Amino acid sequence: MDWMKIGSALLLGAMIVFLWPRAKQIMKDTRKAEPGEWQSALLPILAVVGFVILLIMMV
């Protein structure tokens, strides 16, 4: 195994270890979504899915 791969694997592991407590705190402190918010988020997602399907059909 190459030293560069070992070093990058160690740095990736260290990043996960250092970011894990912060990610847990962020998930704990976020507010809950209200009913109307999911519907407003669904519209752009459906638009992107429809656009991708359109592009696939054109090929």
Secondary structure, DSSP 8 states (H G I E B T S, - for coil): --HHHHHHHHHHHHHHHHHHHHHHHHHHHS----HHHHHHHHHHHHHHHHHHHHHHHH-
